[in-house]
Amino acid sequence: MTMNLYQKYPVLAACRAEIEAAKDLLIAAYTAGHKVLTCGNGGSAADAEHIVGELMKGFLRTRPLDAAARAALTTAGGADGAYMAEHLQTPLPAVSLVSSVALATAFANDVAPELVFAQQVMGLGQPGDVLLGISTSGNSKNVLYALIAARARGLKTLGLGGGTGGRMPALCDVCITMPAPQTHEIQELHVPVYHYLCAEVERHFFAV
């Protein structure tokens, strides 16, 4: 998978070290029992949701529940529990901060719109979790504030950016800055990068 990414997208060789560091950061967090929070705006909000979808269910590999989880479901629900045990998959815990419409609109209206992600980090983030912030410019205020909140809470911080990087790299443990100048070109590179990260993390924890 590693060679496929860089062979298919040679331009990403420029940020290979950061991509591999991001993979290691995510694996370490999940190994320690932590979760990933994601956020972004516009197309990056869609990417934040997309990443959660790849982590919370099988992506390229099957993820059957372990025997203990299957037994617990069957005990709890009888035939229904057995059905659930057969079809549910083992997740890699992840939460999108762009999905909480009621909270986000209330906080934006009543308090401060640029702090809607930071507020959720304060409520959901735990030390050792990872906040993955996505900003093609690296200067999205609500993402930057979320990263600051994450650092204050003891989370690891991971950024997906582009262009000149903006302010985001200074707030991230790892920041992958796509070598492209235009927003749509940066977004086009974000997709294979986060697909690679999700696939590699999944491969680490789940057999074929």
PyRosetta script that sets phi, psi and omega in degrees:
from pyrosetta import init, pose_from_sequence

init()
pose = pose_from_sequence("MTMNLYQKYPVLAACRAEIEAAKDLLIAAYTAGHKVLTCGNGGSAADAEHIVGELMKGFLRTRPLDAAARAALTTAGGADGAYMAEHLQTPLPAVSLVSSVALATAFANDVAPELVFAQQVMGLGQPGDVLLGISTSGNSKNVLYALIAARARGLKTLGLGGGTGGRMPALCDVCITMPAPQTHEIQELHVPVYHYLCAEVERHFFAV")
pose.set_psi(1, -38.3)
pose.set_omega(1, -178.8)
pose.set_phi(2, -59.7)
pose.set_psi(2, -51.2)
pose.set_omega(2, -177.6)
pose.set_phi(3, -66.5)
pose.set_psi(3, -35.1)
pose.set_omega(3, 179.0)
pose.set_phi(4, -60.2)
pose.set_psi(4, -42.4)
pose.set_omega(4, -179.7)
pose.set_phi(5, -60.6)
pose.set_psi(5, -50.5)
pose.set_omega(5, -173.6)
pose.set_phi(6, -78.3)
pose.set_psi(6, -23.1)
pose.set_omega(6, 174.1)
pose.set_phi(7, -74.4)
pose.set_psi(7, -39.7)
pose.set_omega(7, -178.2)
pose.set_phi(8, -75.5)
pose.set_psi(8, -33.3)
pose.set_omega(8, -179.4)
pose.set_phi(9, -126.2)
pose.set_psi(9, 76.0)
pose.set_omega(9, -175.9)
pose.set_phi(10, -56.9)
pose.set_psi(10, -28.9)
pose.set_omega(10, -179.4)
pose.set_phi(11, -61.5)
pose.set_psi(11, -24.4)
pose.set_omega(11, -178.1)
pose.set_phi(12, -75.3)
pose.set_psi(12, -8.4)
pose.set_omega(12, 175.5)
pose.set_phi(13, -59.4)
pose.set_psi(13, -26.3)
pose.set_omega(13, -179.4)
pose.set_phi(14, -66.3)
pose.set_psi(14, -23.8)
pose.set_omega(14, 179.8)
pose.set_phi(15, -122.1)
pose.set_psi(15, 27.3)
pose.set_omega(15, -178.7)
pose.set_phi(16, -60.6)
pose.set_psi(16, -42.8)
pose.set_omega(16, -178.3)
pose.set_phi(17, -60.1)
pose.set_psi(17, -41.7)
pose.set_omega(17, 179.9)
pose.set_phi(18, -69.3)
pose.set_psi(18, -38.1)
pose.set_omega(18, 177.9)
pose.set_phi(19, -62.5)
pose.set_psi(19, -44.9)
pose.set_omega(19, -179.5)
pose.set_phi(20, -68.5)
pose.set_psi(20, -35.0)
pose.set_omega(20, 176.4)
pose.set_phi(21, -65.6)
pose.set_psi(21, -37.9)
pose.set_omega(21, 177.4)
pose.set_phi(22, -63.9)
pose.set_psi(22, -41.4)
pose.set_omega(22, 177.2)
pose.set_phi(23, -59.6)
pose.set_psi(23, -46.9)
pose.set_omega(23, -179.6)
pose.set_phi(24, -63.8)
pose.set_psi(24, -38.6)
pose.set_omega(24, 179.4)
pose.set_phi(25, -62.9)
pose.set_psi(25, -43.6)
pose.set_omega(25, -179.8)
pose.set_phi(26, -67.0)
pose.set_psi(26, -43.1)
pose.set_omega(26, 179.1)
pose.set_phi(27, -62.1)
pose.set_psi(27, -42.4)
pose.set_omega(27, 179.7)
pose.set_phi(28, -63.1)
pose.set_psi(28, -41.2)
pose.set_omega(28, 179.7)
pose.set_phi(29, -63.9)
pose.set_psi(29, -46.2)
pose.set_omega(29, -179.6)
pose.set_phi(30, -68.5)
pose.set_psi(30, -35.8)
pose.set_omega(30, 177.7)
pose.set_phi(31, -60.8)
pose.set_psi(31, -34.3)
pose.set_omega(31, -179.3)
pose.set_phi(32, -86.4)
pose.set_psi(32, 3.5)
pose.set_omega(32, 176.1)
pose.set_phi(33, 86.9)
pose.set_psi(33, 21.2)
pose.set_omega(33, -177.7)
pose.set_phi(34, -98.0)
pose.set_psi(34, -175.9)
pose.set_omega(34, -177.2)
pose.set_phi(35, -130.5)
pose.set_psi(35, 172.7)
pose.set_omega(35, 179.0)
pose.set_phi(36, -117.2)
pose.set_psi(36, 134.1)
pose.set_omega(36, 171.5)
pose.set_phi(37, -110.3)
pose.set_psi(37, 142.3)
pose.set_omega(37, -179.4)
pose.set_phi(38, -127.9)
pose.set_psi(38, 150.3)
pose.set_omega(38, 175.9)
pose.set_phi(39, -156.9)
pose.set_psi(39, 157.0)
pose.set_omega(39, 178.3)
pose.set_phi(40, 177.1)
pose.set_psi(40, 176.9)
pose.set_omega(40, -177.2)
pose.set_phi(41, -122.4)
pose.set_psi(41, 146.2)
pose.set_omega(41, 175.5)
pose.set_phi(42, 60.8)
pose.set_psi(42, -125.1)
pose.set_omega(42, 177.2)
pose.set_phi(43, -61.3)
pose.set_psi(43, -32.2)
pose.set_omega(43, 177.9)
pose.set_phi(44, -70.6)
pose.set_psi(44, -27.8)
pose.set_omega(44, 173.4)
pose.set_phi(45, -66.0)
pose.set_psi(45, -41.1)
pose.set_omega(45, 176.4)
pose.set_phi(46, -62.7)
pose.set_psi(46, -39.3)
pose.set_omega(46, 176.7)
pose.set_phi(47, -64.6)
pose.set_psi(47, -38.8)
pose.set_omega(47, 177.9)
pose.set_phi(48, -60.3)
pose.set_psi(48, -41.5)
pose.set_omega(48, 176.6)
pose.set_phi(49, -66.7)
pose.set_psi(49, -42.1)
pose.set_omega(49, -178.6)
pose.set_phi(50, -59.4)
pose.set_psi(50, -44.8)
pose.set_omega(50, 179.8)
pose.set_phi(51, -60.3)
pose.set_psi(51, -44.4)
pose.set_omega(51, 178.5)
pose.set_phi(52, -60.8)
pose.set_psi(52, -39.7)
pose.set_omega(52, 177.7)
pose.set_phi(53, -60.9)
pose.set_psi(53, -37.9)
pose.set_omega(53, -179.6)
pose.set_phi(54, -73.1)
pose.set_psi(54, -31.0)
pose.set_omega(54, -177.2)
pose.set_phi(55, -82.5)
pose.set_psi(55, -34.1)
pose.set_omega(55, -171.3)
pose.set_phi(56, -83.8)
pose.set_psi(56, -7.3)
pose.set_omega(56, 177.1)
pose.set_phi(57, -145.4)
pose.set_psi(57, 174.2)
pose.set_omega(57, 178.2)
pose.set_phi(58, -57.5)
pose.set_psi(58, 133.8)
pose.set_omega(58, 178.9)
pose.set_phi(59, -104.9)
pose.set_psi(59, -77.0)
pose.set_omega(59, 177.1)
pose.set_phi(60, -106.9)
pose.set_psi(60, -7.4)
pose.set_omega(60, -177.1)
pose.set_phi(61, -129.9)
pose.set_psi(61, 157.1)
pose.set_omega(61, 174.5)
pose.set_phi(62, -77.7)
pose.set_psi(62, 148.5)
pose.set_omega(62, -177.9)
pose.set_phi(63, -134.5)
pose.set_psi(63, 66.0)
pose.set_omega(63, 179.5)
pose.set_phi(64, -62.7)
pose.set_psi(64, 149.2)
pose.set_omega(64, 174.9)
pose.set_phi(65, -65.3)
pose.set_psi(65, 152.4)
pose.set_omega(65, 177.6)
pose.set_phi(66, -75.3)
pose.set_psi(66, 170.2)
pose.set_omega(66, -174.0)
pose.set_phi(67, -60.6)
pose.set_psi(67, -37.9)
pose.set_omega(67, -178.5)
pose.set_phi(68, -65.6)
pose.set_psi(68, -43.6)
pose.set_omega(68, 179.4)
pose.set_phi(69, -66.0)
pose.set_psi(69, -39.4)
pose.set_omega(69, 179.4)
pose.set_phi(70, -64.8)
pose.set_psi(70, -43.1)
pose.set_omega(70, -179.6)
pose.set_phi(71, -65.1)
pose.set_psi(71, -40.4)
pose.set_omega(71, -179.7)
pose.set_phi(72, -63.8)
pose.set_psi(72, -40.1)
pose.set_omega(72, 178.2)
pose.set_phi(73, -65.7)
pose.set_psi(73, -43.1)
pose.set_omega(73, -180.0)
pose.set_phi(74, -64.2)
pose.set_psi(74, -40.2)
pose.set_omega(74, 178.1)
pose.set_phi(75, -65.2)
pose.set_psi(75, -41.2)
pose.set_omega(75, -176.9)
pose.set_phi(76, -72.6)
pose.set_psi(76, -33.1)
pose.set_omega(76, -170.8)
pose.set_phi(77, -126.8)
pose.set_psi(77, 5.0)
pose.set_omega(77, 179.6)
pose.set_phi(78, 60.2)
pose.set_psi(78, -129.5)
pose.set_omega(78, -178.3)
pose.set_phi(79, -63.3)
pose.set_psi(79, -38.7)
pose.set_omega(79, 177.6)
pose.set_phi(80, -64.8)
pose.set_psi(80, -41.6)
pose.set_omega(80, 178.2)
pose.set_phi(81, -63.2)
pose.set_psi(81, -37.4)
pose.set_omega(81, 178.1)
pose.set_phi(82, -64.8)
pose.set_psi(82, -39.9)
pose.set_omega(82, 176.0)
pose.set_phi(83, -61.4)
pose.set_psi(83, -44.8)
pose.set_omega(83, 178.9)
pose.set_phi(84, -62.3)
pose.set_psi(84, -42.3)
pose.set_omega(84, -179.7)
pose.set_phi(85, -61.3)
pose.set_psi(85, -31.5)
pose.set_omega(85, -178.3)
pose.set_phi(86, -76.2)
pose.set_psi(86, -30.1)
pose.set_omega(86, -170.9)
pose.set_phi(87, -111.4)
pose.set_psi(87, -23.9)
pose.set_omega(87, 177.8)
pose.set_phi(88, -68.9)
pose.set_psi(88, 154.5)
pose.set_omega(88, -178.2)
pose.set_phi(89, -121.5)
pose.set_psi(89, 157.4)
pose.set_omega(89, 178.9)
pose.set_phi(90, -78.5)
pose.set_psi(90, 118.8)
pose.set_omega(90, -177.9)
pose.set_phi(91, -87.2)
pose.set_psi(91, 159.2)
pose.set_omega(91, 161.4)
pose.set_phi(92, -101.6)
pose.set_psi(92, 107.5)
pose.set_omega(92, -167.7)
pose.set_phi(93, -58.0)
pose.set_psi(93, 128.1)
pose.set_omega(93, -179.3)
pose.set_phi(94, -152.7)
pose.set_psi(94, 145.1)
pose.set_omega(94, -177.8)
pose.set_phi(95, -133.7)
pose.set_psi(95, 129.2)
pose.set_omega(95, 174.3)
pose.set_phi(96, -88.5)
pose.set_psi(96, 127.1)
pose.set_omega(96, 178.9)
pose.set_phi(97, -83.3)
pose.set_psi(97, -3.6)
pose.set_omega(97, 179.9)
pose.set_phi(98, -89.0)
pose.set_psi(98, -4.7)
pose.set_omega(98, -171.5)
pose.set_phi(99, -92.2)
pose.set_psi(99, -15.0)
pose.set_omega(99, -173.7)
pose.set_phi(100, -85.3)
pose.set_psi(100, 78.1)
pose.set_omega(100, -171.4)
pose.set_phi(101, -63.9)
pose.set_psi(101, -46.0)
pose.set_omega(101, -177.2)
pose.set_phi(102, -63.4)
pose.set_psi(102, -47.1)
pose.set_omega(102, 179.0)
pose.set_phi(103, -63.4)
pose.set_psi(103, -46.7)
pose.set_omega(103, -175.6)
pose.set_phi(104, -63.6)
pose.set_psi(104, -43.9)
pose.set_omega(104, -178.6)
pose.set_phi(105, -71.2)
pose.set_psi(105, -36.7)
pose.set_omega(105, 177.7)
pose.set_phi(106, -65.1)
pose.set_psi(106, -45.2)
pose.set_omega(106, -178.5)
pose.set_phi(107, -67.6)
pose.set_psi(107, -39.2)
pose.set_omega(107, 178.7)
pose.set_phi(108, -63.2)
pose.set_psi(108, -39.9)
pose.set_omega(108, -178.1)
pose.set_phi(109, -76.2)
pose.set_psi(109, -39.7)
pose.set_omega(109, -171.2)
pose.set_phi(110, -92.9)
pose.set_psi(110, -26.1)
pose.set_omega(110, -171.7)
pose.set_phi(111, -125.1)
pose.set_psi(111, -83.0)
pose.set_omega(111, -175.4)
pose.set_phi(112, -156.4)
pose.set_psi(112, 113.7)
pose.set_omega(112, -174.6)
pose.set_phi(113, -60.7)
pose.set_psi(113, -30.7)
pose.set_omega(113, -177.3)
pose.set_phi(114, -76.9)
pose.set_psi(114, -3.2)
pose.set_omega(114, -177.8)
pose.set_phi(115, -109.5)
pose.set_psi(115, 12.8)
pose.set_omega(115, -174.7)
pose.set_phi(116, -64.8)
pose.set_psi(116, -36.3)
pose.set_omega(116, 177.7)
pose.set_phi(117, -75.0)
pose.set_psi(117, -40.2)
pose.set_omega(117, -179.8)
pose.set_phi(118, -61.0)
pose.set_psi(118, -39.8)
pose.set_omega(118, 178.4)
pose.set_phi(119, -60.0)
pose.set_psi(119, -40.9)
pose.set_omega(119, 179.2)
pose.set_phi(120, -69.9)
pose.set_psi(120, -35.7)
pose.set_omega(120, 175.2)
pose.set_phi(121, -60.9)
pose.set_psi(121, -41.1)
pose.set_omega(121, 179.4)
pose.set_phi(122, -63.5)
pose.set_psi(122, -33.4)
pose.set_omega(122, -178.5)
pose.set_phi(123, -86.7)
pose.set_psi(123, -33.2)
pose.set_omega(123, -172.9)
pose.set_phi(124, -106.3)
pose.set_psi(124, -27.6)
pose.set_omega(124, -174.4)
pose.set_phi(125, -74.5)
pose.set_psi(125, 137.8)
pose.set_omega(125, 176.0)
pose.set_phi(126, -124.9)
pose.set_psi(126, 149.8)
pose.set_omega(126, 178.2)
pose.set_phi(127, -51.3)
pose.set_psi(127, 132.1)
pose.set_omega(127, -178.9)
pose.set_phi(128, 97.1)
pose.set_psi(128, -19.2)
pose.set_omega(128, 173.1)
pose.set_phi(129, -65.7)
pose.set_psi(129, 170.9)
pose.set_omega(129, 177.2)
pose.set_phi(130, -120.0)
pose.set_psi(130, 130.4)
pose.set_omega(130, 168.3)
pose.set_phi(131, -100.8)
pose.set_psi(131, 120.6)
pose.set_omega(131, 176.2)
pose.set_phi(132, -102.9)
pose.set_psi(132, 106.9)
pose.set_omega(132, 179.4)
pose.set_phi(133, -101.9)
pose.set_psi(133, 135.9)
pose.set_omega(133, -177.3)
pose.set_phi(134, -119.4)
pose.set_psi(134, 123.7)
pose.set_omega(134, 178.1)
pose.set_phi(135, -153.3)
pose.set_psi(135, 115.5)
pose.set_omega(135, -177.0)
pose.set_phi(136, -64.3)
pose.set_psi(136, -29.9)
pose.set_omega(136, 178.5)
pose.set_phi(137, -88.7)
pose.set_psi(137, -22.4)
pose.set_omega(137, -173.1)
pose.set_phi(138, 77.6)
pose.set_psi(138, 10.1)
pose.set_omega(138, -175.7)
pose.set_phi(139, -127.2)
pose.set_psi(139, 11.5)
pose.set_omega(139, 180.0)
pose.set_phi(140, -64.7)
pose.set_psi(140, 117.8)
pose.set_omega(140, -171.8)
pose.set_phi(141, -59.9)
pose.set_psi(141, -42.8)
pose.set_omega(141, -176.7)
pose.set_phi(142, -67.7)
pose.set_psi(142, -30.8)
pose.set_omega(142, 176.3)
pose.set_phi(143, -72.5)
pose.set_psi(143, -42.8)
pose.set_omega(143, 178.6)
pose.set_phi(144, -61.4)
pose.set_psi(144, -43.2)
pose.set_omega(144, 178.5)
pose.set_phi(145, -64.7)
pose.set_psi(145, -36.5)
pose.set_omega(145, 177.3)
pose.set_phi(146, -63.9)
pose.set_psi(146, -39.9)
pose.set_omega(146, 178.7)
pose.set_phi(147, -65.4)
pose.set_psi(147, -39.5)
pose.set_omega(147, 176.9)
pose.set_phi(148, -62.9)
pose.set_psi(148, -45.0)
pose.set_omega(148, 178.2)
pose.set_phi(149, -61.0)
pose.set_psi(149, -39.5)
pose.set_omega(149, 179.6)
pose.set_phi(150, -62.9)
pose.set_psi(150, -44.2)
pose.set_omega(150, 178.7)
pose.set_phi(151, -63.6)
pose.set_psi(151, -38.7)
pose.set_omega(151, 178.6)
pose.set_phi(152, -65.0)
pose.set_psi(152, -31.3)
pose.set_omega(152, -178.3)
pose.set_phi(153, -88.4)
pose.set_psi(153, -4.2)
pose.set_omega(153, 178.8)
pose.set_phi(154, 87.6)
pose.set_psi(154, 19.5)
pose.set_omega(154, 175.6)
pose.set_phi(155, -83.4)
pose.set_psi(155, 158.6)
pose.set_omega(155, 167.1)
pose.set_phi(156, -81.8)
pose.set_psi(156, 147.4)
pose.set_omega(156, -177.0)
pose.set_phi(157, -121.4)
pose.set_psi(157, 130.6)
pose.set_omega(157, -177.2)
pose.set_phi(158, -129.4)
pose.set_psi(158, 130.6)
pose.set_omega(158, -178.8)
pose.set_phi(159, -119.5)
pose.set_psi(159, 145.1)
pose.set_omega(159, 167.7)
pose.set_phi(160, -116.9)
pose.set_psi(160, 113.6)
pose.set_omega(160, -176.9)
pose.set_phi(161, -132.3)
pose.set_psi(161, -153.2)
pose.set_omega(161, -179.6)
pose.set_phi(162, -176.8)
pose.set_psi(162, -177.9)
pose.set_omega(162, 178.6)
pose.set_phi(163, 59.3)
pose.set_psi(163, -128.1)
pose.set_omega(163, -179.8)
pose.set_phi(164, -86.0)
pose.set_psi(164, -3.1)
pose.set_omega(164, 175.8)
pose.set_phi(165, 97.4)
pose.set_psi(165, -33.3)
pose.set_omega(165, -178.7)
pose.set_phi(166, 63.9)
pose.set_psi(166, -149.6)
pose.set_omega(166, -177.3)
pose.set_phi(167, -86.1)
pose.set_psi(167, -13.7)
pose.set_omega(167, -170.8)
pose.set_phi(168, -62.9)
pose.set_psi(168, -42.9)
pose.set_omega(168, -177.3)
pose.set_phi(169, -54.6)
pose.set_psi(169, -34.9)
pose.set_omega(169, -178.6)
pose.set_phi(170, -67.7)
pose.set_psi(170, -17.9)
pose.set_omega(170, -178.2)
pose.set_phi(171, -104.3)
pose.set_psi(171, 5.2)
pose.set_omega(171, -174.1)
pose.set_phi(172, -116.7)
pose.set_psi(172, 142.3)
pose.set_omega(172, 169.1)
pose.set_phi(173, -66.8)
pose.set_psi(173, -38.3)
pose.set_omega(173, 174.7)
pose.set_phi(174, -138.7)
pose.set_psi(174, 131.1)
pose.set_omega(174, 176.0)
pose.set_phi(175, -131.3)
pose.set_psi(175, 124.1)
pose.set_omega(175, 179.4)
pose.set_phi(176, -99.3)
pose.set_psi(176, 107.2)
pose.set_omega(176, -178.2)
pose.set_phi(177, -99.3)
pose.set_psi(177, 110.3)
pose.set_omega(177, -176.0)
pose.set_phi(178, -66.8)
pose.set_psi(178, 134.1)
pose.set_omega(178, -178.9)
pose.set_phi(179, -79.8)
pose.set_psi(179, 69.3)
pose.set_omega(179, 179.0)
pose.set_phi(180, -149.5)
pose.set_psi(180, 146.6)
pose.set_omega(180, -174.5)
pose.set_phi(181, -91.6)
pose.set_psi(181, -27.7)
pose.set_omega(181, -172.3)
pose.set_phi(182, -100.8)
pose.set_psi(182, 148.4)
pose.set_omega(182, -176.3)
pose.set_phi(183, -56.0)
pose.set_psi(183, -48.4)
pose.set_omega(183, -176.3)
pose.set_phi(184, -66.6)
pose.set_psi(184, -32.3)
pose.set_omega(184, 178.4)
pose.set_phi(185, -70.6)
pose.set_psi(185, -37.9)
pose.set_omega(185, 176.6)
pose.set_phi(186, -63.4)
pose.set_psi(186, -44.9)
pose.set_omega(186, 179.4)
pose.set_phi(187, -62.3)
pose.set_psi(187, -37.5)
pose.set_omega(187, 179.5)
pose.set_phi(188, -64.2)
pose.set_psi(188, -29.7)
pose.set_omega(188, 176.9)
pose.set_phi(189, -85.3)
pose.set_psi(189, -27.4)
pose.set_omega(189, 176.9)
pose.set_phi(190, -58.1)
pose.set_psi(190, -40.9)
pose.set_omega(190, -174.3)
pose.set_phi(191, -60.6)
pose.set_psi(191, -54.2)
pose.set_omega(191, 178.9)
pose.set_phi(192, -63.4)
pose.set_psi(192, -30.4)
pose.set_omega(192, 179.2)
pose.set_phi(193, -66.8)
pose.set_psi(193, -49.5)
pose.set_omega(193, -178.0)
pose.set_phi(194, -74.8)
pose.set_psi(194, -26.1)
pose.set_omega(194, 171.8)
pose.set_phi(195, -64.2)
pose.set_psi(195, -41.8)
pose.set_omega(195, 177.4)
pose.set_phi(196, -61.0)
pose.set_psi(196, -46.4)
pose.set_omega(196, -179.0)
pose.set_phi(197, -61.8)
pose.set_psi(197, -45.4)
pose.set_omega(197, 179.5)
pose.set_phi(198, -62.9)
pose.set_psi(198, -41.7)
pose.set_omega(198, -179.3)
pose.set_phi(199, -66.1)
pose.set_psi(199, -41.6)
pose.set_omega(199, -178.6)
pose.set_phi(200, -70.1)
pose.set_psi(200, -39.2)
pose.set_omega(200, 176.5)
pose.set_phi(201, -64.9)
pose.set_psi(201, -43.8)
pose.set_omega(201, 177.9)
pose.set_phi(202, -60.5)
pose.set_psi(202, -44.2)
pose.set_omega(202, -179.3)
pose.set_phi(203, -60.7)
pose.set_psi(203, -34.8)
pose.set_omega(203, -179.3)
pose.set_phi(204, -65.4)
pose.set_psi(204, -36.4)
pose.set_omega(204, -172.2)
pose.set_phi(205, -100.7)
pose.set_psi(205, -17.8)
pose.set_omega(205, -173.3)
pose.set_phi(206, -130.3)
pose.set_psi(206, 137.6)
pose.set_omega(206, 175.4)
pose.set_phi(207, -73.1)
pose.set_psi(207, 166.8)
pose.set_omega(207, 178.0)
pose.set_phi(208, -60.8)
pose.dump_pdb("model.pdb")
